[in-house]
Amino acid sequence: MKTTLLTVFACLVPLALLRAELQQVHKVDSQPLLLQVKRLQEALDYLGEPLPAVTAQKLETATKTKGGVKVTRLVQQAL
């Protein structure tokens, strides 16, 4: 009985964590953030799993935007 309950609990905890809202970060330098986003896109392309076109377009818009807080918000919304 204990093993069954432990197994059920172990399966439910990760599901609860998946539904958790990620914390929004605001004070990030935009240049390093955009470089990491570019690396992520390149890696996903290399693996044959590119980002959806809508997401890629939103990230492109973030790249062309001025202002660190706005860029950070756009990147977080896209991803």
N, C-alpha and C positions, 0 to 999 in steps of 0.2 A: 504494500500500500504506500509506504513512504517513497519507494522508488518511482511509482507511478505519479505521485504528486510532484516529486522533484522533476521528473521528465516533463510533465505538463508545464510547470513553472518555468523550466529552462527554455521551453519553446515559446512561451508567451512574453517573456521579458524582451527578447530581441524585437518582437513585433511592436511592443510599446515604444521602444527606442526609435524605431523607424518613423513613427508618427510624431515624434518630438519636433518641435519647431526649432530651426537653427537660429542661433543668435546673430543679429545683424551687427556688423562692424562698420564704423563710420570713418575713423581716422586712420586711413591707409594711404601711403604714397602711391599715386596712380601709376607711375612708370614701372616700378617692380611688379605691381599687380598685373598690369597689362602684359608684361613680358612672361609671367607665369601662365597667364591665360593663353598666350600664343603658343607656348610650349605644350600646354595641355591639348590644344587643337591639333598641333603637329603630331603629337604622340597618338592621338585617337585616329587621325588620318592614316598614319603609318600602320596602325593595327587593323585598318579596314573598317573602323567603326566611327566615322566622322560624326560631329555634332549635327543635329537637325538644322536645316537651312534657316529656320526662324531664329534659332539660338545663335547661329553664326552671324546672322544679320544684326541681331541685338548687340552682340559683342563688337562687331565692326562699328556700330554707332557709338558704343562706349569708347572705342579707340579714338574716334574723331572728336569726342567731347572734351571741353576744357573744364577744369575744376575737379579736385581730388574727391570730394564727398559725392558729387554727382556721378563721377566715373565709377566709384565703388558701389553706389546704389544700383547703377545700370548693370554692372557685372553680376552682382548678387541676384538681381531679378532675373537675369538671363539664365544663370546656372541654377 
